[in-house]
Amino acid sequence: MHTHFTEYTFGDIVFLRTDVNQEQWIVTDIFLHPNNVCVYTIACGNSKHDAYDFELSRDQNTDKKLGL
C-alpha cells in the first residue's frame, strides 16, 4: 500500500498567500496527481478555488491585509 502525505487535510482552515483580504478558507477536497503534485480545493462562502500547497498558509498575513 502506498501512503501519501499532504501539507493540509480536509477541514483545515487556510489562507491564500495572495489574498489581500486574507479570508479564511476551508480545505474541502484533495487531488493527488503524478509526481507528488497535490491540488487542494478550498471554499470560502459560495466561492471555491483550486490551489497548490505553496499558495496556502495556516497563518493569516496581517501585513498583506493592512496593504503593507
C-alpha positions, -999 to +999 in steps of 0.1 A: +000+000+000+012+035-009+008+063+016+006+100+006+014+128+030-001+162+023+006+195+039-031+201+047-061+178+052-099+180+050-114+207+072-082+227+077-085+264+078-061+281+054-053+315+039-044+322+003-010+340+004-020+363-024-055+373-010-054+409+001-084+404+023-069+373+040-102+355+041-104+321+059-108+292+035-115+256+044-100+226+026-129+206+010-111+183-014-076+170-022-065+158-056-033+138-059-016+139-092+015+121-106+050+132-094+036+140-059+017+171-071-012+179-047-040+203-055-064+214-029-100+226-034-107+253-008-140+271-001-150+304+014-187+312+015-200+304-020-166+306-036-143+277-044-107+278-056-081+252-065-047+258-051-013+242-047+002+239-012+027+267-018-002+291-024-016+284+010-007+292+046-020+282+080-013+317+093-030+349+083-007+375+067-017+407+086+008+428+066-010+419+034-044+426+050-032+461+060-018+467+025+018+467+035 
